[in-house]
């Protein structure tokens, strides 16, 4: 594996880990001083469910790259209508909603690694 291919190979994994960490930050809003510690912890772990799912997908993609690539593409394409409708209802702008889709789902649907089948 040459150097540029190796950089791309590890960059995809690192970006996925960073995306999971970013999504995990949103679970911190589950802490509320009006709730007991057990209610706060249960809410925190429930808010981390998307991170658990993405972490599982990352482990699968790490072990089997082709299957993982397909899974991330399906997720990226599947969430496009949901994200578009949600953002369009918030800002009523088609172009802004499309740009948000481009920013959020485009990285998971682009083919980054070109492999030669030997």
N, C-alpha and C positions, 0 to 999 in steps of 0.2 A: 504494500500500500504506500503510495507516494505521500509527500508531506501535505499537499493541498487536499487530497482525499481524506487524510487522517484528521485534518482540522475540521472539515465538514462533518465527518463521522462523529466527532466528539461535540461539535457545536450544537447539533440537533439534540443530543442528550442533555447538555447543559441548559439549553433554552427551555426544554421541557421541565427540567427540575426548577428553574427560575419561575416558570409559569405556574407550577404547582405551589411554590412558596407564595407567590403573589395572590393566588386564589385563597390560600390558607389564611392570609391576613384578614380577609373579610369575616372569618369565624370569630375574630376578637370582639366583634360588636355584640356577641351573645352575653357578655358579662354585664350584669346589672346588679347594683348594690341592694336592690329591693328583694332579690331572690336569695334563696339559701345557696350554700356552696355546692350542694349536690344538684340543684336545679341549674345552676350556672355551668357546672361541668357537663351535665347531660346535654344542655343546649349547645355548648361548645363542640362536643363530639358529633352532635347531629349536624352542625354547620360545617363540619369537616368532611362530610360524606362525599361531596364532589372531589375533594382532594384525595380521598381514599380510592375513588374510582379512577382518577387520572394516574395515581401512583401505580395501581394495578395494571393499567394500560401501558405505562412506562416500563414496568418489569417485563410484560409480555413483549413489547416492542424491542426491548434490550436483548431478549433471548432469541426471538424470531423477528428479524427486521422486516421481512416482507409482510407478514401478518400484521405487525404493529403499524406499518405504514398505511396499510389498507384501513385499519381501525381508526387511525387519526384522520384520514381523509373522509371517511364516512361521518365521523363526528363533526368535522369542520363543515362539510356540506349539509349535514342534517340540521345543524343549529342556525344556518343562514336565514331561513324563513322566520324562525322564532325571534332571532335578534333583530331582524328587519322590522317585523311587526311591532315589537316592543319599542324600538327607538322611533319608529314612525308615529306611534301613538303619543310619544312624549314630546317630539319636536315638530311634527307635521312637515318634515322636509325629506323628500326622496333622496336628494344628493347627500345630505348629512347622514342619513341612515345607510346609504350605500357605502359611504366612506368608513363608517364604523364597522360595517361587515368586512370591508377590505382590511381594516386594521386588526380585527379580532380573529377572523376565520381564515384569511388568506395564508398566513404562515403554516397552518396545519394542512393545507391542501396543495401546496406547491411541492413538486418533486425536486428535492435538493440533491440527492445523491444519485449520480449516474454510475451504475456498475456495469462492468463488462462480464458477460456470462462465459466463464472459462470451463 
